[in-house]
Amino acid sequence: MRTAPLAAALAALLLSSGCLTVGWTFPTQKVSSLAIGTTTREQVRRTFGEPYRVGIEDGQPTWTYLHYRYSALGPTRTRDLVVRFDKGGVVSSYTFNTTEPGDL
């Protein structure tokens, strides 16, 4: 039963690091390149990569990009971008939120 000590060591390492990351980084400096009524789904994919999550909001397809970094030893840092597409696959609206003042 060598797995119990290994699992305990891994748990101790994770707890001592005090941080958890959800999602992945995306180019926040390119958010301003999104043009409502012009930017296509394929252009969004090329610029930001595959979305972290897809869904539907008010009947419109949505793509969500997010990067959250939780830390026991410092501030939580969050960034999220939600892009909504019309039926033709063109950006109809988007929302960008961040806890980083330098992102805006």
C-alpha positions as CSV (number, residue, x, y, z in Angstrom):
1,M,0.0,0.0,0.0
2,R,2.4,2.7,-1.2
3,T,-0.4,4.8,-2.5
4,A,-1.5,6.2,0.9
5,P,1.9,7.9,1.7
6,L,2.1,9.2,-1.9
7,A,-1.4,10.6,-1.7
8,A,-0.7,12.2,1.7
9,A,2.5,13.8,0.3
10,L,0.6,15.1,-2.7
11,A,-2.2,16.6,-0.6
12,A,0.4,18.3,1.7
13,L,2.1,19.8,-1.3
14,L,-1.1,21.1,-2.7
15,L,-2.2,22.6,0.6
16,S,1.2,24.2,1.3
17,S,1.2,25.9,-2.2
18,G,-2.1,27.5,-1.3
19,C,-3.2,28.2,-4.8
20,L,-5.7,26.8,-7.4
21,T,-6.1,27.8,-11.0
22,V,-9.2,27.3,-13.1
23,G,-9.3,27.8,-16.9
24,W,-6.4,29.0,-18.9
25,T,-4.8,32.3,-19.9
26,F,-6.1,34.1,-23.0
27,P,-4.9,37.3,-24.7
28,T,-6.7,40.0,-22.8
29,Q,-5.0,42.7,-24.8
30,K,-7.0,41.5,-27.8
31,V,-10.4,41.9,-26.3
32,S,-10.7,45.3,-27.9
33,S,-10.3,43.7,-31.3
34,L,-13.8,42.2,-31.0
35,A,-16.2,44.1,-33.3
36,I,-19.9,43.6,-32.7
37,G,-21.6,42.7,-36.0
38,T,-18.3,42.0,-37.7
39,T,-16.1,39.5,-35.9
40,T,-16.9,35.9,-36.8
41,R,-16.8,32.8,-34.7
42,E,-13.7,31.6,-36.6
43,Q,-11.9,34.8,-36.0
44,V,-12.7,34.5,-32.3
45,R,-11.3,31.0,-32.3
46,R,-8.1,32.1,-34.0
47,T,-7.6,35.0,-31.6
48,F,-8.5,33.4,-28.3
49,G,-8.3,29.6,-28.9
50,E,-10.9,27.1,-27.9
51,P,-13.3,28.3,-25.3
52,Y,-13.2,27.0,-21.7
53,R,-17.0,26.6,-21.8
54,V,-19.8,26.9,-24.4
55,G,-23.5,27.4,-23.8
56,I,-26.6,29.4,-24.7
57,E,-27.8,32.7,-23.2
58,D,-31.1,34.1,-24.3
59,G,-31.1,31.8,-27.2
60,Q,-27.7,32.9,-28.5
61,P,-24.6,30.6,-28.5
62,T,-22.0,31.7,-26.1
63,W,-18.3,31.0,-25.6
64,T,-16.6,31.6,-22.3
65,Y,-12.9,32.1,-21.7
66,L,-11.7,32.3,-18.1
67,H,-8.7,32.3,-16.0
68,Y,-9.2,32.3,-12.2
69,R,-6.2,32.0,-9.8
70,Y,-7.2,31.6,-6.2
71,S,-4.5,32.0,-3.6
72,A,-4.4,31.5,0.2
73,L,-1.4,33.8,0.4
74,G,-2.5,36.6,-1.8
75,P,-5.4,38.2,-3.8
76,T,-7.6,36.2,-6.0
77,R,-7.1,37.1,-9.7
78,T,-9.9,36.6,-12.2
79,R,-10.4,37.3,-15.9
80,D,-13.4,36.2,-17.9
81,L,-14.7,36.9,-21.4
82,V,-18.1,35.8,-22.6
83,V,-18.8,36.2,-26.3
84,R,-22.3,35.9,-27.7
85,F,-22.9,35.0,-31.4
86,D,-25.9,35.6,-33.6
87,K,-27.4,32.9,-35.8
88,G,-24.9,33.6,-38.5
89,G,-21.9,33.1,-36.2
90,V,-21.0,36.8,-35.9
91,V,-20.4,38.4,-32.5
92,S,-23.6,40.0,-31.3
93,S,-22.2,41.1,-27.9
94,Y,-19.5,40.3,-25.4
95,T,-18.6,40.9,-21.8
96,F,-15.0,41.1,-20.3
97,N,-14.5,41.2,-16.5
98,T,-11.2,41.3,-14.7
99,T,-9.7,42.0,-11.2
100,E,-6.5,43.4,-12.9
101,P,-6.6,47.2,-13.4
102,G,-4.0,46.9,-16.1
103,D,-6.2,44.8,-18.3
104,L,-8.6,47.7,-19.1
